[in-house]
Amino acid sequence: MLEIIALIFLTRNIGALAIKKGLKPGTWKLYTVLLWFGAEIGGIIIGIGSFGEDALLPAVFIGLACAVASYFILRSNLSRRPDVDDDINFIGKDMHH
């Protein structure tokens, strides 16, 4: 339950950042959810492979860590894109009209 609440908060955060960048927020929210669950499942598989099938709790924590890392990687990627109102977009344009 807490994971779903966190994911809702994080998708809202990514959506707001996407709007600031002039991108479609729904697309980036979808990317966030897909990457989150993909990374979590991948992390669980890595954890089971590393610790064995009997150590499910460490595998789940590795999965959660991978999911959180996927959010930060996605946010970093989105943050590096130029803002929609960035001054670089207005070089050479008449600002008085």
Z-matrix of the N, CA and C atoms (Angstrom, degrees):
N
C 1 1.445
C 2 1.531 1 110.74
N 3 1.320 2 117.07 1 -45.19
C 4 1.461 3 120.40 2 179.88
C 5 1.528 4 111.35 3 -63.51
N 6 1.307 5 115.81 4 -33.69
C 7 1.460 6 120.10 5 179.20
C 8 1.530 7 110.73 6 -65.52
N 9 1.306 8 117.44 7 -39.39
C 10 1.464 9 121.28 8 178.95
C 11 1.527 10 110.51 9 -67.40
N 12 1.322 11 117.41 10 -41.38
C 13 1.465 12 121.09 11 176.95
C 14 1.527 13 110.13 12 -62.61
N 15 1.313 14 116.88 13 -43.71
C 16 1.464 15 120.59 14 177.96
C 17 1.523 16 111.00 15 -62.87
N 18 1.308 17 116.94 16 -40.81
C 19 1.462 18 121.27 17 -179.70
C 20 1.529 19 110.99 18 -65.97
N 21 1.316 20 117.92 19 -37.68
C 22 1.471 21 121.09 20 175.86
C 23 1.522 22 110.04 21 -62.47
N 24 1.316 23 116.90 22 -45.89
C 25 1.463 24 121.19 23 178.19
C 26 1.529 25 110.92 24 -61.19
N 27 1.323 26 116.50 25 -44.93
C 28 1.467 27 120.51 26 -177.83
C 29 1.526 28 112.08 27 -67.32
N 30 1.329 29 117.53 28 -37.38
C 31 1.475 30 119.31 29 178.15
C 32 1.524 31 110.71 30 -68.30
N 33 1.319 32 118.10 31 -35.56
C 34 1.471 33 120.19 32 175.04
C 35 1.522 34 110.33 33 -63.18
N 36 1.323 35 116.06 34 -41.06
C 37 1.459 36 121.35 35 179.09
C 38 1.530 37 110.31 36 -62.60
N 39 1.307 38 117.22 37 -46.36
C 40 1.470 39 121.69 38 178.80
C 41 1.525 40 110.03 39 -64.62
N 42 1.317 41 118.40 40 -40.13
C 43 1.458 42 121.88 41 178.93
C 44 1.516 43 112.04 42 -61.58
N 45 1.332 44 116.88 43 -43.11
C 46 1.466 45 121.07 44 178.12
C 47 1.531 46 110.76 45 -64.59
N 48 1.314 47 116.73 46 -40.03
C 49 1.464 48 120.49 47 178.26
C 50 1.527 49 110.76 48 -66.50
N 51 1.316 50 117.20 49 -37.87
C 52 1.466 51 121.01 50 178.23
C 53 1.526 52 110.71 51 -64.29
N 54 1.324 53 117.26 52 -41.03
C 55 1.463 54 120.78 53 177.43
C 56 1.524 55 110.21 54 -61.76
N 57 1.317 56 116.51 55 -42.73
C 58 1.475 57 121.43 56 178.04
C 59 1.528 58 110.98 57 -60.14
N 60 1.315 59 116.10 58 -32.35
C 61 1.461 60 121.11 59 -179.32
C 62 1.528 61 112.24 60 -87.85
N 63 1.332 62 117.76 61 -2.95
C 64 1.449 63 121.55 62 -179.90
C 65 1.520 64 113.64 63 79.49
N 66 1.311 65 116.95 64 24.12
C 67 1.463 66 122.45 65 -178.90
C 68 1.526 67 110.00 66 -110.89
N 69 1.324 68 116.11 67 163.72
C 70 1.461 69 121.00 68 -179.95
C 71 1.530 70 109.82 69 -71.82
N 72 1.327 71 117.92 70 119.94
C 73 1.466 72 119.89 71 -177.65
C 74 1.530 73 113.23 72 -66.58
N 75 1.328 74 117.34 73 -35.12
C 76 1.467 75 120.02 74 -178.68
C 77 1.512 76 112.63 75 -61.58
N 78 1.322 77 115.99 76 -39.26
C 79 1.464 78 120.51 77 178.69
C 80 1.524 79 110.58 78 -62.48
N 81 1.320 80 116.21 79 -45.07
C 82 1.466 81 120.30 80 -177.90
C 83 1.526 82 111.82 81 -72.27
N 84 1.324 83 117.03 82 -31.08
C 85 1.469 84 119.75 83 174.52
C 86 1.529 85 109.93 84 -66.02
N 87 1.338 86 116.06 85 -40.78
C 88 1.459 87 120.27 86 177.19
C 89 1.531 88 110.47 87 -62.90
N 90 1.339 89 116.36 88 -44.72
C 91 1.466 90 119.97 89 176.57
C 92 1.532 91 110.67 90 -56.31
N 93 1.332 92 116.38 91 -41.95
C 94 1.465 93 120.80 92 -178.80
C 95 1.524 94 110.91 93 -60.87
N 96 1.320 95 116.72 94 -47.73
C 97 1.469 96 120.84 95 -177.90
C 98 1.529 97 110.69 96 -66.31
N 99 1.330 98 116.42 97 -45.79
C 100 1.470 99 119.65 98 -179.15
C 101 1.528 100 111.85 99 -63.58
N 102 1.333 101 116.12 100 -44.56
C 103 1.467 102 118.88 101 178.38
C 104 1.520 103 111.65 102 -65.15
N 105 1.327 104 116.36 103 -39.70
C 106 1.468 105 120.93 104 -179.86
C 107 1.533 106 110.13 105 -57.12
N 108 1.341 107 116.25 106 -54.81
C 109 1.457 108 119.07 107 -176.40
C 110 1.525 109 112.28 108 -71.28
N 111 1.321 110 116.88 109 -35.52
C 112 1.465 111 119.54 110 176.28
C 113 1.514 112 112.26 111 -62.75
N 114 1.334 113 115.85 112 -45.17
C 115 1.468 114 119.98 113 179.07
C 116 1.530 115 111.40 114 -67.95
N 117 1.320 116 115.87 115 -36.28
C 118 1.469 117 119.05 116 179.10
C 119 1.530 118 111.00 117 -65.39
N 120 1.308 119 116.47 118 -45.46
C 121 1.467 120 119.96 119 178.28
C 122 1.524 121 110.52 120 -64.43
N 123 1.331 122 116.30 121 -43.53
C 124 1.466 123 119.88 122 177.13
C 125 1.524 124 112.20 123 -60.46
N 126 1.333 125 116.09 124 -41.99
C 127 1.466 126 120.25 125 178.04
C 128 1.515 127 112.90 126 -64.73
N 129 1.325 128 116.47 127 -38.35
C 130 1.469 129 120.19 128 177.41
C 131 1.531 130 109.97 129 -64.79
N 132 1.320 131 116.49 130 -41.69
C 133 1.471 132 119.98 131 177.98
C 134 1.525 133 110.57 132 -62.65
N 135 1.334 134 116.29 133 -42.60
C 136 1.476 135 120.19 134 176.90
C 137 1.529 136 110.31 135 -62.89
N 138 1.330 137 116.78 136 -41.90
C 139 1.469 138 120.85 137 179.62
C 140 1.511 139 112.70 138 -64.18
N 141 1.317 140 116.78 139 -41.91
C 142 1.469 141 120.07 140 177.98
C 143 1.525 142 109.85 141 -66.41
N 144 1.333 143 116.26 142 -39.91
C 145 1.463 144 119.62 143 177.78
C 146 1.518 145 112.33 144 -64.88
N 147 1.332 146 116.76 145 -33.12
C 148 1.467 147 120.74 146 -178.47
C 149 1.519 148 112.85 147 -81.60
N 150 1.332 149 117.12 148 -42.39
C 151 1.463 150 120.58 149 -172.76
C 152 1.516 151 114.24 150 -106.51
N 153 1.316 152 117.87 151 -11.01
C 154 1.459 153 120.51 152 -178.54
C 155 1.519 154 111.23 153 95.34
N 156 1.319 155 114.72 154 165.22
C 157 1.459 156 120.87 155 -176.53
C 158 1.523 157 113.35 156 -69.49
N 159 1.321 158 117.62 157 -21.61
C 160 1.461 159 120.31 158 -177.75
C 161 1.526 160 112.50 159 -78.23
N 162 1.315 161 118.06 160 -21.40
C 163 1.465 162 122.63 161 -178.11
C 164 1.531 163 109.35 162 -99.41
N 165 1.313 164 115.76 163 69.61
C 166 1.459 165 120.53 164 -176.24
C 167 1.532 166 112.27 165 -73.18
N 168 1.316 167 118.15 166 -36.39
C 169 1.461 168 121.20 167 -178.19
C 170 1.537 169 112.41 168 -62.04
N 171 1.332 170 119.92 169 -47.58
C 172 1.467 171 118.59 170 175.46
C 173 1.533 172 112.52 171 -61.48
N 174 1.312 173 117.18 172 -34.87
C 175 1.467 174 120.97 173 178.80
C 176 1.526 175 110.57 174 -65.08
N 177 1.326 176 116.66 175 -39.68
C 178 1.466 177 120.49 176 178.56
C 179 1.521 178 110.34 177 -66.84
N 180 1.329 179 117.98 178 -39.88
C 181 1.461 180 120.72 179 177.99
C 182 1.529 181 111.42 180 -65.10
N 183 1.313 182 117.48 181 -38.70
C 184 1.467 183 120.62 182 175.83
C 185 1.526 184 109.76 183 -64.38
N 186 1.316 185 116.78 184 -40.94
C 187 1.455 186 120.84 185 176.97
C 188 1.516 187 111.90 186 -61.35
N 189 1.314 188 116.98 187 -43.02
C 190 1.453 189 121.09 188 178.76
C 191 1.531 190 111.09 189 -66.12
N 192 1.312 191 116.59 190 -39.99
C 193 1.465 192 120.69 191 177.55
C 194 1.530 193 110.85 192 -63.13
N 195 1.307 194 117.23 193 -40.18
C 196 1.471 195 121.01 194 176.99
C 197 1.522 196 110.90 195 -65.66
N 198 1.321 197 117.46 196 -38.24
C 199 1.467 198 121.20 197 178.91
C 200 1.526 199 110.74 198 -64.61
N 201 1.317 200 116.67 199 -45.23
C 202 1.467 201 120.71 200 178.42
C 203 1.528 202 110.16 201 -64.13
N 204 1.308 203 117.13 202 -40.79
C 205 1.470 204 120.74 203 177.92
C 206 1.521 205 110.89 204 -62.46
N 207 1.335 206 117.44 205 -37.50
C 208 1.469 207 120.06 206 179.15
C 209 1.522 208 110.90 207 -64.02
N 210 1.328 209 117.50 208 -35.80
C 211 1.464 210 120.62 209 176.64
C 212 1.527 211 110.70 210 -63.26
N 213 1.329 212 116.63 211 -46.47
C 214 1.462 213 119.76 212 -178.46
C 215 1.522 214 111.84 213 -66.40
N 216 1.307 215 117.62 214 -34.84
C 217 1.469 216 120.84 215 176.89
C 218 1.525 217 109.77 216 -66.66
N 219 1.320 218 117.33 217 -44.04
C 220 1.458 219 121.21 218 178.90
C 221 1.528 220 110.75 219 -64.15
N 222 1.322 221 117.08 220 -44.28
C 223 1.470 222 121.02 221 179.28
C 224 1.522 223 110.78 222 -63.11
N 225 1.319 224 117.08 223 -39.51
C 226 1.460 225 121.01 224 177.55
C 227 1.520 226 111.09 225 -63.01
N 228 1.322 227 116.25 226 -42.93
C 229 1.462 228 121.30 227 177.96
C 230 1.522 229 110.25 228 -60.87
N 231 1.300 230 117.68 229 -45.50
C 232 1.457 231 122.25 230 -179.11
C 233 1.531 232 111.45 231 -69.28
N 234 1.309 233 117.45 232 -37.09
C 235 1.463 234 121.45 233 -179.40
C 236 1.522 235 112.38 234 -65.51
N 237 1.317 236 117.52 235 -30.61
C 238 1.464 237 121.32 236 -178.86
C 239 1.523 238 112.97 237 -73.86
N 240 1.306 239 117.71 238 -13.62
C 241 1.468 240 120.87 239 179.14
C 242 1.529 241 109.17 240 -76.73
N 243 1.341 242 117.28 241 150.07
C 244 1.469 243 119.08 242 -177.79
C 245 1.527 244 111.96 243 -70.03
N 246 1.326 245 115.40 244 146.91
C 247 1.459 246 120.72 245 174.55
C 248 1.520 247 109.30 246 -67.52
N 249 1.313 248 115.71 247 154.55
C 250 1.459 249 120.38 248 -179.00
C 251 1.529 250 110.80 249 -67.77
N 252 1.306 251 118.71 250 -30.32
C 253 1.459 252 121.84 251 179.96
C 254 1.526 253 112.24 252 -103.32
N 255 1.304 254 115.76 253 24.44
C 256 1.457 255 121.58 254 179.85
C 257 1.529 256 109.74 255 -64.60
N 258 1.306 257 117.50 256 138.55
C 259 1.464 258 122.32 257 -177.46
C 260 1.518 259 112.94 258 -60.05
N 261 1.300 260 118.48 259 -27.92
C 262 1.462 261 121.45 260 -178.85
C 263 1.529 262 111.16 261 -60.61
N 264 1.324 263 117.14 262 -27.32
C 265 1.459 264 121.14 263 179.92
C 266 1.519 265 112.87 264 -73.76
N 267 1.339 266 117.13 265 -14.92
C 268 1.460 267 120.73 266 -175.68
C 269 1.525 268 112.85 267 -108.44
N 270 1.312 269 118.96 268 7.97
C 271 1.456 270 121.02 269 178.46
C 272 1.525 271 109.57 270 -63.16
N 273 1.332 272 115.59 271 128.39
C 274 1.452 273 121.23 272 178.54
C 275 1.509 274 114.70 273 83.10
N 276 1.328 275 118.49 274 1.10
C 277 1.463 276 120.93 275 -179.69
C 278 1.528 277 108.63 276 -102.94
N 279 1.317 278 115.61 277 146.73
C 280 1.457 279 121.10 278 178.73
C 281 1.529 280 107.80 279 -76.75
N 282 1.316 281 117.73 280 118.67
C 283 1.459 282 122.86 281 -176.09
C 284 1.527 283 112.95 282 -89.01
N 285 1.336 284 118.02 283 -2.02
C 286 1.458 285 120.61 284 -174.99
C 287 1.522 286 112.96 285 -90.33
N 288 1.306 287 119.50 286 -2.06
C 289 1.472 288 121.03 287 -177.13
C 290 1.476 289 110.90 288 -106.65
